[in-house]
Amino acid sequence: MLHAIPVPIKMTQVSLTNLISGARTGLLVSFPTDTVPALAAIPEKAALIFAAKQRSQDKPLILMAASAEDLWLYVKGDENEYKVWQQLADKYWPGGLTLVLPASDRVPKVMNPIDPTTIGIRVPNSAIAQAILAQTGPLATTSANFSGQPPLQSMAEIEVQFPNVLIATTEYQGEMPGVGIPSTVAKWTGINWQILRQGAIKLDISSDNQI
């Protein structure tokens, strides 16, 4: 009599330690943020995100980090521009604001294949996200969903849609859930800000910094 061989169940929800280790080796990971859950990879492996999401190459990814200091090396500007950027970061970070700035040579082209001259950067207001990013360094990120579909709101939903992604278990007691709204995106034009998307942060460009 033949006996069925048990098939191991692949568990994608892992501890933060294992998720951080997996991200460092180039695997796709997902974790909560202050806006919507992120799908992430080290910048050099950003192509994995485009493939998993079935995302068009003309939709760039965001570089997310635990602090503004971790991000400034990935952008370039003059002294006055850095001052303006820093003032806006001090006002809204950590939080739901993405700044699209001129990219430095440190940014892999795969982050923004169509226009590698710019890069979106953000610091999330999330204990779990910051704990991960502090250990991995800046990660290429986007919302966890198939392209064109609404962002998934729970780690359980992400586990179903992305079974090969390492997903963070919730180990932080008291962690506030994300607001469920993507970040606001503001692009630096060289003299002022252009709002590309109004999201979690209500940004009033008329009252914020210009040169």
Backbone hydrogen bonds, N-H to C=O, Kabsch-Sander energy under -0.5 kcal/mol:
donor,donor_aa,acceptor,acceptor_aa,energy
10,K,8,P,-0.5
11,M,9,I,-0.7
12,T,10,K,-0.6
14,V,12,T,-0.6
14,V,167,I,-2.8
19,L,15,S,-2.5
20,I,16,L,-2.7
21,S,17,T,-2.1
22,G,18,N,-2.5
23,A,19,L,-2.7
24,R,20,I,-2.2
25,T,21,S,-1.2
26,G,23,A,-1.5
27,L,22,G,-2.5
29,V,40,A,-2.6
30,S,166,L,-2.4
31,F,38,A,-1.3
38,A,31,F,-2.8
39,L,142,T,-3.0
40,A,29,V,-3.2
41,A,140,A,-1.8
45,K,42,I,-2.4
46,A,43,P,-1.6
48,L,45,K,-1.9
49,I,46,A,-1.1
50,F,46,A,-1.5
51,A,47,A,-2.2
52,A,48,L,-2.5
53,K,49,I,-2.5
54,Q,50,F,-0.9
55,R,50,F,-2.5
59,K,56,S,-1.6
61,L,111,M,-2.3
62,I,141,T,-2.6
63,L,120,G,-3.5
64,M,62,I,-0.7
64,M,139,L,-2.8
65,A,122,R,-2.0
70,D,67,S,-0.7
71,L,68,A,-1.9
72,W,68,A,-1.5
74,Y,71,L,-2.1
75,V,72,W,-1.4
76,K,102,P,-1.8
82,Y,78,D,-2.6
83,K,79,E,-1.7
84,V,80,N,-2.0
85,W,81,E,-2.9
86,Q,82,Y,-2.7
87,Q,83,K,-2.0
88,L,84,V,-1.9
89,A,85,W,-2.4
90,D,86,Q,-2.8
91,K,87,Q,-1.4
92,Y,88,L,-2.1
93,W,89,A,-2.6
95,G,123,V,-2.7
97,L,95,G,-1.4
98,T,184,T,-3.6
99,L,121,I,-2.4
100,V,98,T,-0.5
100,V,186,A,-3.0
101,L,99,L,-0.7
101,L,119,I,-2.6
103,A,117,T,-3.1
104,S,74,Y,-2.3
107,V,104,S,-1.4
111,M,108,P,-2.1
112,N,109,K,-1.4
114,I,57,Q,-0.9
118,T,115,D,-1.5
119,I,101,L,-2.5
120,G,61,L,-0.8
121,I,99,L,-2.4
122,R,63,L,-1.9
126,S,124,P,-1.2
130,Q,126,S,-2.6
131,A,127,A,-2.2
132,I,128,I,-2.1
133,L,129,A,-2.8
134,A,130,Q,-2.1
135,Q,131,A,-0.6
135,Q,132,I,-1.1
136,T,132,I,-2.1
137,G,133,L,-2.2
139,L,64,M,-2.5
140,A,41,A,-2.8
141,T,62,I,-3.2
142,T,39,L,-1.3
144,A,37,P,-1.5
145,N,143,S,-1.1
147,S,53,K,-3.1
149,Q,146,F,-2.3
152,L,144,A,-1.8
158,I,154,S,-1.7
159,E,155,M,-2.1
160,V,156,A,-1.4
161,Q,157,E,-2.1
162,F,158,I,-3.0
165,V,162,F,-1.7
166,L,28,L,-2.2
167,I,12,T,-3.0
168,A,30,S,-2.3
169,T,14,V,-1.9
171,E,169,T,-1.1
173,Q,171,E,-0.8
175,E,172,Y,-1.4
179,V,34,D,-2.1
180,G,35,T,-2.7
184,T,96,G,-2.7
185,V,197,R,-2.5
186,A,98,T,-2.7
186,A,184,T,-0.5
187,K,194,Q,-3.3
188,W,100,V,-2.7
189,T,192,N,-3.0
194,Q,187,K,-2.7
196,L,185,V,-2.6
196,L,194,Q,-0.7
197,R,185,V,-1.7
199,G,197,R,-0.6
199,G,201,I,-0.7
200,A,182,P,-1.8
201,I,96,G,-0.9
203,L,201,I,-1.3
204,D,202,K,-0.5
205,I,203,L,-0.8
207,S,204,D,-1.5
208,D,204,D,-0.8
211,I,191,I,-2.0
